[in-house]
């Protein structure tokens, strides 16, 4: 069976379980919007997965301005992010968060694990790295360890900017010697225990 079709079946099964659990209150008393957001997100994953597995794959879209990322790494909790965004629901970012409210997600995790072990999908991921944007969040929410082919390379650290050299008190920014009236007074130089530069 084609990997795109297998992925679509897995998502449909998971979406059905999410809809049933959300209606039963698994996401809380006010968890209806969260369940709808999750259902929509999963359907979007299925559409994008099928599009990227098609031949030929569509060209990448121009990237928009990156949005600030919040979560456990920055010390923000899901509740804090939800308060900042008002009533707009936000999916949790904890690993394996979907397994508790939706027990059927454990079966979906097994299907996804088998799908990731399929050589056909591995070859497709090597040819189309954009599939990782779909599979990585799914593995995170289902508690699956990322395979090596989906791991991102560590970001290179930015080199610190060189500090500007201090400008002597008797020179301006261009290096020219300042007139005497712009130099610090003698009492200030003595208080700060500064040596008089040559020629003062």
URRA-V998297 format. One record per residue. N is the residue number from 1. OMEGA is omega in whole degrees, -180 to 180 (none if undefined). Layout:
n = <N	N>
omega = <OMEGA	OMEGA>
This chain:
n = <1	2	3	4	5	6	7	8	9	10	11	12	13	14	15	16	17	18	19	20	21	22	23	24	25	26	27	28	29	30	31	32	33	34	35	36	37	38	39	40	41	42	43	44	45	46	47	48	49	50	51	52	53	54	55	56	57	58	59	60	61	62	63	64	65	66	67	68	69	70	71	72	73	74	75	76	77	78	79	80	81	82	83	84	85	86	87	88	89	90	91	92	93	94	95	96	97	98	99	100	101	102	103	104	105	106	107	108	109	110	111	112	113	114	115	116	117	118	119	120	121	122	123	124	125	126	127	128	129	130	131	132	133	134	135	136	137	138	139	140	141	142	143	144	145	146	147	148	149	150	151	152	153	154	155	156	157	158	159	160	161	162	163	164	165	166	167	168	169	170	171	172	173	174	175	176	177	178	179	180	181	182	183	184	185	186	187	188	189	190	191	192	193	194	195	196	197	198	199	200>
omega = <-179	-178	179	178	177	178	179	179	179	-179	179	177	-180	179	177	178	179	-180	-179	-178	178	178	179	178	-179	-180	180	-179	180	-176	178	178	178	177	178	178	179	179	180	-180	179	177	178	176	-179	-180	-179	179	179	-180	-179	178	179	179	-2	179	180	179	180	177	176	-177	175	178	-178	177	179	-179	177	178	-175	-177	-179	178	179	176	179	179	178	179	-179	177	180	-179	179	-177	-178	-178	180	179	177	-179	179	177	177	-176	-175	-174	-178	-179	-178	-179	178	179	177	177	177	177	177	177	180	178	178	180	179	178	-179	179	180	178	179	177	-179	178	177	179	-177	-178	-179	176	179	178	178	-172	-178	178	176	178	-179	-177	-180	177	179	176	-178	173	-175	-177	-179	-178	179	177	179	-180	178	179	178	177	-179	179	178	180	179	179	180	180	178	-176	-176	178	175	-176	180	-180	180	-180	-178	172	-176	-177	179	-179	178	178	-175	-178	178	179	179	-178	180	178	177	176	175	176	-180	177	177	none>
